Structure formats: C-alpha cells, structure tokens
Amino acid sequence: MKDLMGKAIWDYYHNDNPEDLQTETSISELDELPVEYLFRDFEEMNDLEQKALELAHGKILDIGAGAGSHTLYLQNERNLDVVALDISPKSVEVCKLRGIKNAVCKNMLDFTEGTFGTVLLLMNGTGIFGSLAEIDTYLQKLRSLLNDNGQILIDSTDILYMFDRDEDGGIYIPAEGYYGELDYVVHYKEESEEPIKWLYLDFQTLKNAAENNGFAIEKVMQDEDAYLARLTKK
C-alpha cells in the first residue's frame, strides 16, 4: 500500500502543496475528493454522521478514522474516551498531531485492545468488509470488540440507483456476485494505489448478515439511498 490517502492528509495538514484525491470504482468514472472534506467539523458533516456521533456512548472505537475528525469531535466536544484506528500510517500520525490522545495504526482484524461501548464505522463503513464472502469474518470480529451492552453504528449506501434501467424499469445488474461489490482505486499526485475490494450494502443484505452473526439490527436513519444502522448483541 502506497498510503496515498495518508499522503494527501499529511500534505493538507502540513500545507505541503496538497492536491485533490481522485477516486474511481469498477462502475464509476474518475471523481474528485477534496482533501479538506476529510477535515470537516461537526457542522459540515452530513446528517448520518452527525446522528451517529450524537448516539455514540461509552468508550468508543472509531474504525477508519482517517484524519480524525469524528474522533476529535467526540474527544473534545463530548469529552469521551475514543480510540482512532486506521491502517494508514500517515493518517494516524496526523491524528496524533491534531491532538487525538489514542490513535492506533492497525488493521481492525488484528486489533485486540479491549472492548467498547460504541464502535463507529462511518463514510460507507461497510466498505471495509470488501465482499459478501468476508462479511461474517468482520462481523464476528466487531462482535468481539463490543461490551455486552455495546453498539455498532455503521453507514452504507444502496448503489442500485447507479445501474442502468430498461424502458420497463428493469435494472441491468451483473450476473456474477453482488452488485455492491466494487473495485475501488485511489489516485494522488500522479500515483495510483492497487485496486481494493469495497462493499456497498443495501440494508436488507446487512440485516440478514447481522442477524446470522448474532446481532439485533435497526435502521436508525435513511437519507436518500444512504442509511445509518445500529447493531447490538442479541
């Protein structure tokens, strides 16, 4: 991993000629991602993010923390104990420089430092699962990170709207696999990461997987095709 996301976050924080990130998927063209978007404060976040941060309680694990904006709000504005977790070394360094007290660079599957009242996975949190074939592994790991009364707050988007429709309203979707399984590529300053698997889940598919792994699940909020879900141990 070249850690291009981390490089962009690092350059922006240090004002070292930052440029916009570019992202693309196997079903979408190149799109600009301004790095400053990753440094938003609470008022600039979308409704799903704000709702999740309002619902967070107890000791919190912020998985995929990036530049640490969610963690900083919870730590500084709500005085909560938060661990920022990310696989990007440069992102974690910026988290520390921004004043996050506990930032860890590690894959969530390898993280074993205690249990939590809230586990956050935001900005399409289901993406980290990669594919439906891996979802049980990730959900079982997440279950092990929860206190008995803990909660997982996770968001995603049903991307069915991105596929073409015929004149009768039928949708052209791939014959193989699940339509939310995409290849995702990040570009920054004329460098490109290797494609990674990224998973967008419709709520019913997440619900089925969650219940099969011992969770109760509720949809907390819907915003067009995106939603926020809350998972708790049965």
Contacts in CASP RR format, 6 or more apart in sequence:
PFRMAT RR
TARGET T0000
AUTHOR 0000-0000-0000
METHOD contacts of the structure
MODEL  1
MKDLMGKAIWDYYHNDNPEDLQTETSISELDELPVEYLFRDFEEMNDLEQ
KALELAHGKILDIGAGAGSHTLYLQNERNLDVVALDISPKSVEVCKLRGI
KNAVCKNMLDFTEGTFGTVLLLMNGTGIFGSLAEIDTYLQKLRSLLNDNG
QILIDSTDILYMFDRDEDGGIYIPAEGYYGELDYVVHYKEESEEPIKWLY
LDFQTLKNAAENNGFAIEKVMQDEDAYLARLTKK
1 87 0 8 1.000
1 193 0 8 1.000
1 194 0 8 1.000
2 191 0 8 1.000
2 193 0 8 1.000
3 88 0 8 1.000
3 89 0 8 1.000
3 90 0 8 1.000
3 91 0 8 1.000
4 21 0 8 1.000
4 186 0 8 1.000
4 187 0 8 1.000
4 188 0 8 1.000
4 189 0 8 1.000
4 191 0 8 1.000
4 192 0 8 1.000
4 193 0 8 1.000
5 21 0 8 1.000
5 66 0 8 1.000
5 88 0 8 1.000
5 91 0 8 1.000
5 186 0 8 1.000
5 188 0 8 1.000
6 66 0 8 1.000
6 88 0 8 1.000
6 89 0 8 1.000
6 90 0 8 1.000
6 91 0 8 1.000
6 94 0 8 1.000
7 90 0 8 1.000
7 188 0 8 1.000
7 189 0 8 1.000
8 18 0 8 1.000
8 19 0 8 1.000
8 21 0 8 1.000
8 35 0 8 1.000
8 188 0 8 1.000
9 35 0 8 1.000
9 38 0 8 1.000
9 66 0 8 1.000
9 67 0 8 1.000
9 88 0 8 1.000
9 90 0 8 1.000
9 91 0 8 1.000
9 94 0 8 1.000
10 16 0 8 1.000
10 90 0 8 1.000
10 91 0 8 1.000
10 93 0 8 1.000
10 94 0 8 1.000
11 17 0 8 1.000
11 18 0 8 1.000
11 19 0 8 1.000
11 35 0 8 1.000
12 18 0 8 1.000
12 35 0 8 1.000
12 36 0 8 1.000
12 38 0 8 1.000
12 39 0 8 1.000
12 67 0 8 1.000
13 39 0 8 1.000
13 67 0 8 1.000
13 94 0 8 1.000
13 97 0 8 1.000
13 98 0 8 1.000
18 35 0 8 1.000
19 35 0 8 1.000
19 188 0 8 1.000
19 189 0 8 1.000
20 32 0 8 1.000
20 33 0 8 1.000
20 34 0 8 1.000
20 35 0 8 1.000
21 32 0 8 1.000
21 33 0 8 1.000
21 34 0 8 1.000
21 35 0 8 1.000
21 186 0 8 1.000
21 187 0 8 1.000
21 188 0 8 1.000
22 30 0 8 1.000
22 31 0 8 1.000
22 32 0 8 1.000
22 33 0 8 1.000
22 186 0 8 1.000
22 187 0 8 1.000
22 188 0 8 1.000
23 30 0 8 1.000
23 31 0 8 1.000
23 33 0 8 1.000
23 184 0 8 1.000
23 185 0 8 1.000
23 186 0 8 1.000
23 187 0 8 1.000
24 30 0 8 1.000
24 31 0 8 1.000
24 184 0 8 1.000
24 185 0 8 1.000
24 187 0 8 1.000
25 182 0 8 1.000
25 183 0 8 1.000
25 184 0 8 1.000
25 185 0 8 1.000
25 198 0 8 1.000
26 182 0 8 1.000
26 183 0 8 1.000
26 195 0 8 1.000
27 159 0 8 1.000
27 162 0 8 1.000
27 163 0 8 1.000
27 182 0 8 1.000
28 162 0 8 1.000
30 187 0 8 1.000
38 66 0 8 1.000
38 67 0 8 1.000
38 69 0 8 1.000
39 67 0 8 1.000
39 69 0 8 1.000
40 69 0 8 1.000
41 69 0 8 1.000
41 73 0 8 1.000
42 50 0 8 1.000
42 53 0 8 1.000
42 73 0 8 1.000
42 77 0 8 1.000
45 53 0 8 1.000
45 69 0 8 1.000
45 70 0 8 1.000
46 223 0 8 1.000
47 221 0 8 1.000
47 223 0 8 1.000
48 122 0 8 1.000
48 155 0 8 1.000
48 221 0 8 1.000
48 223 0 8 1.000
48 226 0 8 1.000
48 227 0 8 1.000
48 228 0 8 1.000
49 70 0 8 1.000
49 122 0 8 1.000
49 123 0 8 1.000
49 155 0 8 1.000
51 220 0 8 1.000
51 221 0 8 1.000
51 228 0 8 1.000
52 120 0 8 1.000
52 122 0 8 1.000
52 153 0 8 1.000
52 155 0 8 1.000
52 220 0 8 1.000
52 228 0 8 1.000
53 70 0 8 1.000
53 73 0 8 1.000
53 74 0 8 1.000
53 78 0 8 1.000
55 118 0 8 1.000
55 151 0 8 1.000
55 153 0 8 1.000
55 220 0 8 1.000
55 230 0 8 1.000
56 74 0 8 1.000
56 78 0 8 1.000
56 80 0 8 1.000
56 118 0 8 1.000
56 120 0 8 1.000
56 153 0 8 1.000
57 80 0 8 1.000
57 117 0 8 1.000
57 118 0 8 1.000
57 151 0 8 1.000
58 80 0 8 1.000
58 81 0 8 1.000
58 116 0 8 1.000
58 117 0 8 1.000
58 118 0 8 1.000
59 80 0 8 1.000
59 81 0 8 1.000
59 82 0 8 1.000
59 83 0 8 1.000
59 116 0 8 1.000
59 117 0 8 1.000
59 118 0 8 1.000
60 71 0 8 1.000
60 74 0 8 1.000
60 80 0 8 1.000
60 81 0 8 1.000
60 82 0 8 1.000
60 83 0 8 1.000
60 116 0 8 1.000
60 117 0 8 1.000
60 118 0 8 1.000
60 119 0 8 1.000
60 120 0 8 1.000
61 82 0 8 1.000
61 83 0 8 1.000
61 85 0 8 1.000
61 111 0 8 1.000
61 116 0 8 1.000
61 118 0 8 1.000
61 119 0 8 1.000
61 120 0 8 1.000
61 145 0 8 1.000
62 68 0 8 1.000
62 70 0 8 1.000
62 71 0 8 1.000
62 74 0 8 1.000
62 82 0 8 1.000
62 83 0 8 1.000
62 84 0 8 1.000
62 85 0 8 1.000
62 120 0 8 1.000
62 122 0 8 1.000
63 85 0 8 1.000
63 86 0 8 1.000
63 108 0 8 1.000
63 119 0 8 1.000
63 120 0 8 1.000
63 121 0 8 1.000
63 125 0 8 1.000
63 128 0 8 1.000
64 84 0 8 1.000
64 85 0 8 1.000
64 86 0 8 1.000
64 87 0 8 1.000
64 108 0 8 1.000
64 121 0 8 1.000
64 125 0 8 1.000
64 128 0 8 1.000
65 71 0 8 1.000
65 84 0 8 1.000
65 85 0 8 1.000
65 86 0 8 1.000
65 91 0 8 1.000
65 92 0 8 1.000
65 95 0 8 1.000
65 100 0 8 1.000
65 103 0 8 1.000
66 84 0 8 1.000
66 86 0 8 1.000
66 88 0 8 1.000
66 91 0 8 1.000
66 94 0 8 1.000
66 95 0 8 1.000
67 91 0 8 1.000
67 94 0 8 1.000
67 95 0 8 1.000
67 98 0 8 1.000
68 84 0 8 1.000
68 91 0 8 1.000
68 94 0 8 1.000
68 95 0 8 1.000
68 98 0 8 1.000
68 100 0 8 1.000
68 103 0 8 1.000
70 120 0 8 1.000
70 122 0 8 1.000
71 82 0 8 1.000
71 83 0 8 1.000
71 84 0 8 1.000
71 95 0 8 1.000
71 100 0 8 1.000
71 103 0 8 1.000
72 98 0 8 1.000
72 99 0 8 1.000
72 100 0 8 1.000
74 80 0 8 1.000
74 82 0 8 1.000
75 81 0 8 1.000
75 82 0 8 1.000
75 100 0 8 1.000
75 101 0 8 1.000
81 102 0 8 1.000
82 100 0 8 1.000
82 101 0 8 1.000
82 102 0 8 1.000
83 102 0 8 1.000
83 103 0 8 1.000
83 104 0 8 1.000
83 113 0 8 1.000
83 116 0 8 1.000
84 92 0 8 1.000
84 95 0 8 1.000
84 100 0 8 1.000
84 102 0 8 1.000
84 103 0 8 1.000
84 104 0 8 1.000
85 103 0 8 1.000
85 104 0 8 1.000
85 106 0 8 1.000
85 108 0 8 1.000
85 111 0 8 1.000
86 92 0 8 1.000
86 95 0 8 1.000
86 103 0 8 1.000
86 104 0 8 1.000
86 105 0 8 1.000
87 105 0 8 1.000
87 106 0 8 1.000
87 107 0 8 1.000
88 105 0 8 1.000
89 105 0 8 1.000
92 103 0 8 1.000
92 104 0 8 1.000
92 105 0 8 1.000
95 103 0 8 1.000
96 103 0 8 1.000
104 111 0 8 1.000
104 113 0 8 1.000
108 128 0 8 1.000
108 138 0 8 1.000
108 141 0 8 1.000
108 142 0 8 1.000
108 145 0 8 1.000
109 137 0 8 1.000
109 138 0 8 1.000
109 141 0 8 1.000
111 145 0 8 1.000
114 145 0 8 1.000
115 144 0 8 1.000
115 145 0 8 1.000
115 146 0 8 1.000
115 147 0 8 1.000
116 145 0 8 1.000
116 146 0 8 1.000
116 147 0 8 1.000
116 150 0 8 1.000
117 146 0 8 1.000
117 147 0 8 1.000
117 149 0 8 1.000
117 150 0 8 1.000
117 151 0 8 1.000
118 150 0 8 1.000
118 151 0 8 1.000
118 152 0 8 1.000
118 153 0 8 1.000
119 142 0 8 1.000
119 145 0 8 1.000
119 146 0 8 1.000
119 150 0 8 1.000
119 151 0 8 1.000
119 152 0 8 1.000
119 153 0 8 1.000
120 153 0 8 1.000
120 154 0 8 1.000
121 128 0 8 1.000
121 152 0 8 1.000
121 153 0 8 1.000
121 154 0 8 1.000
121 155 0 8 1.000
122 153 0 8 1.000
122 154 0 8 1.000
122 155 0 8 1.000
123 155 0 8 1.000
124 155 0 8 1.000
124 156 0 8 1.000
124 157 0 8 1.000
124 198 0 8 1.000
124 200 0 8 1.000
125 154 0 8 1.000
125 155 0 8 1.000
125 156 0 8 1.000
126 154 0 8 1.000
126 155 0 8 1.000
126 156 0 8 1.000
126 199 0 8 1.000
126 200 0 8 1.000
126 201 0 8 1.000
126 206 0 8 1.000
127 156 0 8 1.000
127 198 0 8 1.000
127 199 0 8 1.000
127 200 0 8 1.000
128 138 0 8 1.000
128 199 0 8 1.000
129 135 0 8 1.000
129 138 0 8 1.000
129 199 0 8 1.000
129 201 0 8 1.000
130 181 0 8 1.000
130 196 0 8 1.000
130 197 0 8 1.000
130 198 0 8 1.000
130 199 0 8 1.000
131 178 0 8 1.000
131 181 0 8 1.000
131 197 0 8 1.000
131 199 0 8 1.000
132 177 0 8 1.000
132 178 0 8 1.000
132 181 0 8 1.000
132 199 0 8 1.000
132 205 0 8 1.000
132 209 0 8 1.000
135 199 0 8 1.000
135 209 0 8 1.000
136 209 0 8 1.000
136 212 0 8 1.000
136 213 0 8 1.000
139 209 0 8 1.000
139 210 0 8 1.000
139 213 0 8 1.000
139 215 0 8 1.000
140 213 0 8 1.000
142 152 0 8 1.000
142 231 0 8 1.000
143 213 0 8 1.000
143 214 0 8 1.000
143 215 0 8 1.000
143 233 0 8 1.000
146 152 0 8 1.000
146 232 0 8 1.000
146 233 0 8 1.000
148 233 0 8 1.000
149 232 0 8 1.000
150 232 0 8 1.000
150 233 0 8 1.000
151 230 0 8 1.000
151 231 0 8 1.000
151 232 0 8 1.000
152 215 0 8 1.000
152 230 0 8 1.000
152 231 0 8 1.000
152 232 0 8 1.000
153 220 0 8 1.000
153 228 0 8 1.000
153 229 0 8 1.000
153 230 0 8 1.000
154 206 0 8 1.000
154 228 0 8 1.000
154 229 0 8 1.000
154 231 0 8 1.000
155 226 0 8 1.000
155 227 0 8 1.000
155 228 0 8 1.000
155 229 0 8 1.000
156 200 0 8 1.000
156 201 0 8 1.000
156 202 0 8 1.000
156 203 0 8 1.000
156 206 0 8 1.000
156 226 0 8 1.000
156 227 0 8 1.000
156 229 0 8 1.000
157 200 0 8 1.000
157 225 0 8 1.000
157 226 0 8 1.000
157 227 0 8 1.000
158 200 0 8 1.000
158 201 0 8 1.000
158 202 0 8 1.000
158 203 0 8 1.000
158 225 0 8 1.000
158 226 0 8 1.000
158 227 0 8 1.000
159 179 0 8 1.000
159 180 0 8 1.000
159 182 0 8 1.000
159 200 0 8 1.000
159 225 0 8 1.000
160 171 0 8 1.000
160 173 0 8 1.000
160 179 0 8 1.000
160 202 0 8 1.000
160 225 0 8 1.000
161 225 0 8 1.000
163 171 0 8 1.000
163 172 0 8 1.000
163 173 0 8 1.000
163 179 0 8 1.000
164 171 0 8 1.000
164 172 0 8 1.000
165 171 0 8 1.000
165 172 0 8 1.000
166 172 0 8 1.000
173 179 0 8 1.000
178 205 0 8 1.000
180 199 0 8 1.000
180 200 0 8 1.000
180 201 0 8 1.000
181 197 0 8 1.000
181 198 0 8 1.000
181 199 0 8 1.000
182 197 0 8 1.000
182 198 0 8 1.000
182 199 0 8 1.000
182 200 0 8 1.000
183 195 0 8 1.000
183 196 0 8 1.000
183 197 0 8 1.000
183 198 0 8 1.000
184 195 0 8 1.000
184 196 0 8 1.000
184 197 0 8 1.000
184 198 0 8 1.000
185 192 0 8 1.000
185 193 0 8 1.000
185 194 0 8 1.000
185 195 0 8 1.000
185 196 0 8 1.000
186 192 0 8 1.000
186 193 0 8 1.000
187 193 0 8 1.000
201 209 0 8 1.000
203 219 0 8 1.000
203 227 0 8 1.000
203 229 0 8 1.000
206 217 0 8 1.000
206 229 0 8 1.000
207 217 0 8 1.000
207 229 0 8 1.000
210 216 0 8 1.000
210 217 0 8 1.000
210 229 0 8 1.000
210 231 0 8 1.000
211 217 0 8 1.000
214 233 0 8 1.000
214 234 0 8 1.000
215 231 0 8 1.000
215 232 0 8 1.000
215 233 0 8 1.000
215 234 0 8 1.000
216 231 0 8 1.000
216 232 0 8 1.000
216 233 0 8 1.000
216 234 0 8 1.000
217 229 0 8 1.000
217 230 0 8 1.000
217 231 0 8 1.000
217 232 0 8 1.000
218 229 0 8 1.000
218 230 0 8 1.000
219 227 0 8 1.000
219 228 0 8 1.000
219 229 0 8 1.000
220 227 0 8 1.000
220 228 0 8 1.000
220 229 0 8 1.000
220 230 0 8 1.000
221 227 0 8 1.000
221 228 0 8 1.000
END
